[in-house]
Amino acid sequence: MNIWWWLVGIFIAHSVLYLALGTATWLATALLATAFYGVILLVGKLIASRYPDKEESK
């Protein structure tokens, strides 16, 4: 799945969460949370790309 769709889903989930909790700065908080998870996903993708696919290496 495309990483951008993951980030959009994470942003929407965080936006709904912080709106439901009544956070005054819900937009900035949702953007920061999405940025954090974006870094985690991109680092994970970078690490995963360094290892060859087992089916391709046979």
URPEVEN-V617562 format. One record per pair of residues at least 12 apart in sequence whose ideal C-beta (glycine too) atoms are under 6 Angstrom apart, sorted by the first residue. I is the first residue (numbers start at 1). J is the second residue. D is the distance in whole Angstrom. If there is no record, write none. Layout:
i	j	d
I	J	D
I	J	D
//
This chain:
i	j	d
3	41	6
7	34	6
7	38	5
10	34	5
10	37	5
11	30	6
11	34	4
14	30	4
14	33	5
15	30	4
18	30	6
//
